[in-house]
Amino acid sequence: MLGVGFLYGLIPTAVAYLLYYMGVQKIKETSKVPVISSVETLVSVSCGVLLLGETLGIVNILGIGLVLSSIALMNYKKKEKKYASN
């Protein structure tokens, strides 16, 4: 019985990480990988609040705001100024 439980835990975990690494390989800019993978934390917090009825404290809300702002800053593209040549 313990072996069956072990397999039920191992197989979904292995498949999830395999799919995760296959997705990460498609990202061209490696500096974006940690920020994009931090979305996983936001999804797990959202599931905990919505599905399990967990409560969030002020520190948790500030942390979520920081993660969201880092994702927004990462996707912000600065407009390049074109200078007239002399």
C-alpha positions, 0 to 999 in steps of 0.5 A: 500500500505504501508503494502505491501511495509513493507512485501516486506522488512520484508520477504526477510530480515527475510529469509536472516538472518535466512539463515545467522544464520543457516550457522553460526551455522555450523562453529565450531570455533566461533572465525572465525565467525566475520571475515567470516561475514566481507566478506559480506562487501566486497561483498557489496562494490564490487557490488556497484563498479561493478553494480552501478559505485561507486568509491573507495578512498584510505581509502576504498581500505586500509580497503578492504586490511585489511579485506582480510589480516585478512581472510588470516591470519585466514586461515594460519596454522602454521607448527608445529615443531617436536622436538626429545625427549632426 
